[in-house]
């Protein structure tokens, strides 16, 4: 008999789901970020056999409904990618609770999670120490058990960088990059996030072009981090590498640096764990 589960506001806890496939759920209501993740994974030769599932609507309200409707299907995936930025979490809380509940028993064994988000609210006005990330990462550890946490500077808006909308206006995601990052590109101009994403993923471009743009992005991140956190120059190299930077018991990475590599490694690891699990039950 087919199992059916009721979505509720409460976290649910069910049995392990062993019949998982090479499937990746992209759990974001931001069409720009969703497209960036999808295109990066779709065009990676190592992930050609993976099925990518995403919300297709460009309207936030409809995308929220799509995420809610796909919650039960996530039990067939080996990897879940959560967009956990603060501004959208209230709209996704119910769906994410259900998704975590359905998959919790398999996390870090048959199913892995990657979270992509902004930083803590007080990131840039709490001093010059990266330790401000620690409670932020710990909270996401409790909620999502991530194998990898990616901090995305293009998702992080300080209070004075946010666009103000009228109280009766429909909810929309900000589509200009944070003002603090504008000088690194075209000084004095507002640049759309979609343009930045498209430029740096360089889909369809020659390998040398993609590598050059990756070096450009790394250079932007390096300059910004060095300016904001001058006392952490010794950790900067690690933060820009695949291994990431360790803060207390958590590790932090920069999106999209090495994102595809981490996805490939986790899919392969989940597949291997599934094979071991099946062998042990035979």
Helices and strands as residue ranges (DSSP letters): E 23-27, H 31-42, G 45-47, E 51-54, H 60-69, G 72-76, E 79-83, H 86-103, G 104-106, E 112-117, G 130-132, H 133-144, E 148-151, G 153-155, G 159-161, H 179-182, H 193-201, H 207-228, G 230-232, H 233-239, E 245-247, E 250-254, H 259-281
